[in-house]
Structure formats: C-alpha cells, structure tokens
Amino acid sequence: MIILGIETSCDETAVCVVEATGGLESPSFSVLGNGLFSQVALHAPYGGVYPNLAKREHGRNLPPLLQKALQEGQLWENSRKEGSDSAGSHDSSVWKKIEGILSKEQGLFETFKELISSIKRPSIDLIAVTSGPGLEPALWVGISFAEALGLVWGIPVLPINHMEGHITSVLLDGGDEVKSRKLKVESANQVSHLISHISTPVQFPALALLISGGHTELVEIQNWGRYKKIGQTRDDAVGEAFDKVARMLSLPYPGGPEVSKQAHRAREKNLPQIFTLPRPMIHSNDFDFSFSGLKTSVLYTLRDHKKQTDKMTEDEVYDLCREFENSVTDVLLSKTGRALEEHGARTLIIAGGVVANTHIRQSFTALIQEKFPDITLRIPTKNMATDNALMIASAGYIEYLLHPENVSEKIKAQGNMSF
C-alpha cells in the first residue's frame, strides 16, 4: 500500500508518503517522501504551545509539505501534461463541498485548490490522519485537510490514535543520521529525511511505556490493535514536569531538553549531590505515576535555597536538574520493571517525545541488559521519537489491515482520546 500520513496534533506539521508491505506478521516500510515543520521557535516567546497559533501555522504549512512529500516520492505529476487526470476537472459542487470542509482555516481553501488543481491524482491507496489525542484546534486542521484530499482524489481516509502512532514508530528505524536523497533542508526548523528499512517484527505480548509532554502511560499489547492501558499519570505527564521545572529555573523553551543538558553537565563534572528529591509513587501497588508532587518539591527546594542566598550557582542548578532527572528515571524504571515481570512481556517499547532524553534511553538499555536479558527493547531513534507523520502512516497500515471498515468521510477531533 502507498499511504499518505498527516500529523497536526500539537506544534509539528508533518506529511509523508510511505510504501507499506509485509502484512501484520512482518510490517515493513519504505518512506518515499517526508516533510516536517517544527513550530518550536514560534511558540518560544509564550513558554509553551499557543493553540491558535499552532492551528494557523498548520493551515499554512500543510500544502507546501504535501507538495514536498509528493515530489520526493516521485508522485507529483503536473496536470498540464496532455491526457493527465487533473483534480481541477471536478465540477463546482465538489469544490463547494471542499470549501465547506476547509472554511474554518483562513486561506487554506484557496491554497489547496490552486495546488491540487495543478497536479494529477497520485497513486495513493490510503490517507492516515491523527484524530487524537492532542490540541483539538490543531487536530481539526489536519483532519479537514485529509478529508478534502480524500474527497478530491477519491481516497479513503482513516483516523489514527496518536499514541498508537508512537507505538508503531519503532517499526521505522532508519538510524539517527537520515538524509534526503533529493531535497535539501530549507531552514533550521524543517526536517527532511528518507528511510528504507525492513524492521525486525515485534514479539508479543509486549509492553509500551509512552512518555511525552502530555502523556505518561503503560500499555499492555497482546498483538497489533489489542491495547490495554494498565497505568497512567494521575496528574502531570513526564514531559510536562520537565517543562515546568525548566520554567522555575528560568531555562529556555523548550524546557525538557534544557533540563537534561544541565543534568548532563552535573554528570560530566561528577558533582557531589547537594539536593535530594522524592521518588513519587515508586512503591505503590499499581502502575500509575504522579509527578506533580515532584515538581512541587523542586519549587520548595528553590524557595528554601532563596532564603539562604539570592541566586543558585551554576553547579547547584546542574545538580538540581540531575536529581530531578534521576528521580523521574528511577520511577519510570521501577514501575516498568515490575510491569514486565507481572505481564510476561517479550518486548518493551518505549516511545514518545521524552524518549529523546539520552539519560532515560541509556537507563532503560542498562535495565534490560542487566535484569531482563530475554526481553527485546525497542526504542525509536531520536528523529522518530518526536511527533511525525511517519508513525501515523505506519499505524495507518496496521489499523487498515485490522479494521478497513473504520475509514470515514467525517472524522471528529478527540483531544482526550485514549486506548
């Protein structure tokens, strides 16, 4: 199958074209074209993602990213060639429907019509689009764009759970150094890469630890499509806690990577431990998490320190970040290790944006090597850890094989979607 993937759940706009083969037993993917635009720099002045800004930027970025992905995949054929079947040949009633679909995104219909009218229908079998969880205003842009493409090209559209996308991201392993064969990166905020890889099949049952800015959950996986959440955060997600601690320390946005940088400096310098933080819920009898109290402990630590001196030294900041990162990692390791023992998993999948954290990756690698040598650890490469359309396309392949009846002409954004 040739699958077009679309992702707009937060502040990354992403479009890709993937060729999927192998079926459920051994799914494999060749990425024909991929475009991604990160809005991080735009949201930095706000210290977090500003939903209406994200929504606006998705509308601006989707058409050029679609063109980029199709051109990379050699699926872009100019409609002006004699005998080609242009989408522009549709009657006015079709364009009226598409205008209605795209009406909430200022200027998107005009850009969409100009772009689509100029090309021949590409050889795509399925459109997979994120329908949740995420920021609903942002999700709606991607959904509307996918529905419009499905209508104008006569291609089925399948809604995809963003978190299932993170799980299937481990099937897309092209290495950390992945480069485009055709198009150069146009700016520091744009990423272009191409993967052609046949991955090792995931052995079931599996366990997934999903850690991101909005999610921290443990999911039992009996097979593809059979997911059961066995634990989740009761308050802050891991990534959210990292970002809040960064703001307390006046570190730049995005905060999570900055906290990790400071923690790494403490380890590099082998600084003595000054601060001690709790490991929340590490001994509880369930698989739930809580990081709000840990964040509050950092706040109290900073308050108490300020009573003694006005400003923390660099080394003190490094040490506090290290202790915070160690606390988070210890809790994740403990809960996940116990879940592996109790659920008899053969594979551990760790996915989501926080997986880009080097210390967490290294700690889980050591855990599996030392305590669970018979379990396979699957972690997406760093370029696959953050939000991207490739994981949505891979999840789309799995979901279509399992539930082809779920394709829909009318998809609803679900900001709080769960398994």
Long-range contacts (C-beta under 8 A, 24 or more apart in sequence): 1-125, 1-126, 1-397, 1-400, 2-32, 2-75, 2-122, 2-123, 2-124, 2-125, 2-126, 3-124, 3-125, 3-126, 3-127, 3-128, 3-393, 3-396, 3-397, 4-69, 4-124, 4-126, 4-127, 4-128, 4-149, 4-155, 4-393, 5-128, 5-129, 5-389, 5-390, 5-391, 5-392, 5-393, 5-394, 5-396, 6-62, 6-127, 6-128, 6-129, 6-130, 6-142, 6-145, 6-146, 6-389, 6-392, 7-129, 7-130, 7-142, 7-162, 7-165, 7-387, 7-388, 7-389, 7-391, 7-392, 8-58, 8-62, 8-130, 8-134, 8-138, 8-139, 8-141, 8-142, 8-145, 9-130, 9-132, 9-133, 9-134, 9-135, 9-138, 9-139, 9-142, 9-162, 9-387, 10-49, 10-54, 10-134, 10-135, 10-138, 10-213, 10-214, 10-387, 11-38, 11-39, 11-40, 11-42, 11-43, 11-49, 11-54, 11-57, 11-138, 12-36, 12-37, 12-38, 12-39, 12-386, 12-387, 12-388, 13-37, 13-39, 13-57, 13-58, 13-61, 13-62, 13-65, 14-65, 14-387, 14-388, 14-389, 14-390, 14-392, 15-62, 15-65, 15-66, 15-68, 15-69, 15-389, 16-69, 16-388, 16-389, 16-390, 16-392, 16-393, 17-69, 17-70, 17-72, 17-73, 17-75, 17-122, 17-124, 17-393, 18-390, 18-393, 18-394, 18-397, 20-393, 20-394, 20-397, 22-198, 23-401, 24-224, 24-398, 24-401, 24-402, 25-201, 26-198, 26-201, 27-168, 27-171, 27-199, 27-201, 27-394, 27-397, 27-398, 28-171, 28-197, 28-198, 28-199, 29-171, 29-172, 29-195, 29-197, 29-199, 29-390, 29-393, 29-394, 29-397, 30-195, 30-196, 30-197, 31-172, 31-174, 31-193, 31-194, 31-195, 31-196, 31-390, 32-69, 32-72, 32-73, 32-74, 32-75, 32-194, 33-68, 33-69, 33-70, 33-71, 33-72, 33-73, 33-75, 33-194, 34-69, 34-72, 34-180, 34-192, 34-193, 34-194, 34-388, 34-389, 34-390, 35-64, 35-65, 35-66, 35-68, 35-69, 35-72, 35-190, 35-192, 35-389, 36-65, 36-190, 36-191, 36-192, 36-388, 36-389, 37-61, 37-65, 37-189, 37-190, 38-189, 38-190, 38-191, 39-189, 40-189, 40-253, 40-254, 41-189, 43-253, 44-252, 44-253, 44-254, 47-247, 47-253, 48-243, 48-253, 49-135, 51-135, 51-137, 51-138, 52-137, 54-135, 54-137, 54-138, 55-105, 55-135, 55-137, 55-138, 55-140, 55-141, 56-106, 58-105, 58-138, 58-141, 58-142, 59-105, 59-106, 59-107, 59-108, 59-141, 60-107, 62-108, 62-141, 62-142, 62-145, 63-108, 63-111, 63-112, 63-115, 66-115, 66-149, 67-115, 68-183, 68-192, 69-389, 70-119, 70-122, 71-182, 71-183, 72-180, 72-181, 72-182, 72-183, 72-192, 72-194, 73-122, 75-122, 75-123, 75-124, 76-119, 76-122, 77-119, 77-120, 77-122, 78-118, 78-119, 78-120, 79-117, 79-118, 79-119, 79-120, 80-118, 81-120, 84-120, 85-120, 85-121, 86-117, 86-118, 86-119, 86-120, 87-116, 87-117, 87-119, 87-121, 87-152, 87-153, 88-113, 88-116, 88-117, 88-118, 90-152, 94-151, 94-152, 97-151, 98-148, 98-151, 98-152, 101-144, 101-147, 101-148, 101-151, 102-144, 102-145, 102-148, 104-140, 104-144, 105-141, 105-144, 108-141, 108-144, 108-145, 112-145, 112-148, 116-149, 116-152, 121-153, 121-154, 122-153, 124-153, 124-155, 125-155, 125-156, 126-155, 126-156, 126-157, 126-158, 126-396, 126-397, 126-400, 126-407, 127-155, 127-156, 127-157, 127-158, 127-396, 128-157, 128-158, 128-160, 128-392, 128-393, 128-395, 128-396, 128-397, 128-399, 128-400, 129-157, 129-158, 129-159, 129-160, 129-392, 129-411, 130-159, 130-160, 130-162, 130-165, 130-392, 131-159, 131-160, 131-161, 131-411, 131-412, 131-413, 131-414, 131-417, 132-161, 132-162, 132-413, 132-414, 132-415, 132-416, 132-417, 133-161, 133-162, 133-163, 133-214, 133-215, 133-414, 133-415, 133-416, 133-417, 133-418, 134-162, 134-214, 134-413, 134-415, 135-415, 136-413, 136-414, 136-415, 139-413, 139-414, 139-415, 140-413, 143-411, 143-412, 143-413, 146-411, 147-409, 147-410, 147-411, 150-409, 151-409, 156-407, 157-407, 157-408, 157-409, 157-411, 158-396, 158-399, 158-400, 158-406, 158-407, 158-408, 159-406, 159-408, 159-411, 159-412, 160-392, 160-395, 160-396, 160-399, 161-395, 161-417, 161-419, 162-387, 162-392, 162-417, 163-210, 163-215, 163-217, 163-219, 163-352, 163-417, 163-418, 163-419, 164-227, 164-395, 164-398, 164-399, 164-419, 165-391, 165-392, 165-394, 165-395, 166-208, 166-210, 166-212, 166-351, 166-352, 166-380, 166-391, 167-208, 167-210, 167-219, 167-221, 167-227, 167-349, 167-351, 167-395, 168-391, 168-394, 168-395, 168-398, 169-351, 169-380, 169-384, 169-385, 169-388, 169-390, 169-391, 169-394, 170-199, 170-202, 170-349, 170-351, 170-378, 170-379, 170-380, 170-384, 171-199, 171-202, 171-394, 172-197, 172-199, 172-380, 172-384, 172-390, 172-391, 172-394, 173-197, 173-199, 173-380, 173-381, 173-384, 174-381, 174-383, 174-384, 175-381, 176-381, 176-382, 176-383, 178-381, 178-383, 191-383, 193-383, 195-390, 202-347, 202-349, 202-378, 203-346, 203-347, 203-376, 204-346, 204-347, 205-343, 205-344, 205-345, 205-346, 205-347, 206-345, 206-346, 206-347, 206-348, 206-349, 207-336, 207-339, 207-340, 207-343, 207-345, 207-347, 207-348, 207-349, 208-348, 208-349, 208-350, 208-351, 209-332, 209-336, 209-348, 209-349, 209-350, 209-351, 210-351, 210-352, 211-237, 211-238, 211-239, 211-332, 211-350, 211-351, 211-352, 211-353, 211-354, 211-355, 211-360, 212-237, 212-238, 212-239, 212-352, 212-353, 212-354, 213-237, 213-239, 213-240, 213-243, 213-256, 213-353, 213-354, 214-239, 214-240, 215-352, 216-289, 216-291, 218-287, 218-335, 218-336, 218-339, 219-419, 220-339, 220-343, 220-345, 221-349, 224-398, 224-402, 225-398, 225-399, 225-402, 225-403, 227-419, 228-419, 229-418, 229-419, 230-287, 230-339, 230-343, 231-286, 231-287, 231-288, 231-289, 231-335, 231-339, 232-288, 232-289, 233-288, 233-289, 233-290, 233-291, 234-288, 234-289, 234-290, 234-292, 235-290, 235-291, 235-292, 236-290, 236-291, 236-292, 236-295, 237-291, 238-289, 238-291, 238-328, 238-332, 238-354, 239-352, 239-353, 239-354, 240-291, 241-291, 241-292, 241-294, 241-295, 241-328, 242-324, 242-328, 242-354, 244-295, 245-295, 245-298, 245-321, 245-324, 248-298, 248-299, 248-302, 249-302, 249-317, 249-320, 249-321, 256-353, 256-354, 256-357, 257-356, 257-357, 259-321, 259-324, 259-325, 260-321, 260-325, 260-357, 260-358, 260-359, 262-317, 262-318, 262-321, 262-322, 263-318, 263-321, 263-322, 263-324, 263-325, 263-326, 263-359, 264-358, 264-359, 265-318, 266-315, 266-318, 266-319, 266-321, 266-322, 267-322, 269-315, 269-318, 271-315, 271-318, 271-319, 271-322, 272-319, 273-319, 273-323, 274-316, 274-319, 274-320, 275-301, 275-316, 275-319, 275-320, 275-323, 276-323, 277-301, 277-323, 277-324, 277-327, 278-327, 279-327, 279-330, 279-331, 279-334, 280-327, 280-331, 281-331, 281-335, 282-330, 282-331, 282-334, 282-335, 287-335, 287-338, 287-339, 289-331, 289-332, 289-335, 291-328, 294-324, 294-327, 294-328, 298-324, 325-357, 325-359, 325-360, 328-360, 329-359, 329-360, 329-363, 332-360, 332-364, 333-363, 333-364, 333-367, 336-364, 336-367, 337-367, 337-371, 337-372, 340-372, 340-375, 345-375, 346-374, 346-375, 346-376, 347-375, 347-376, 347-377, 347-378, 348-372, 348-375, 348-376, 348-377, 348-378, 349-378, 349-379, 350-377, 350-378, 350-379, 351-379, 351-380, 351-385, 352-385, 353-385, 353-386, 353-387, 354-385, 355-379, 355-380, 355-382, 355-385, 356-382, 356-385, 356-386
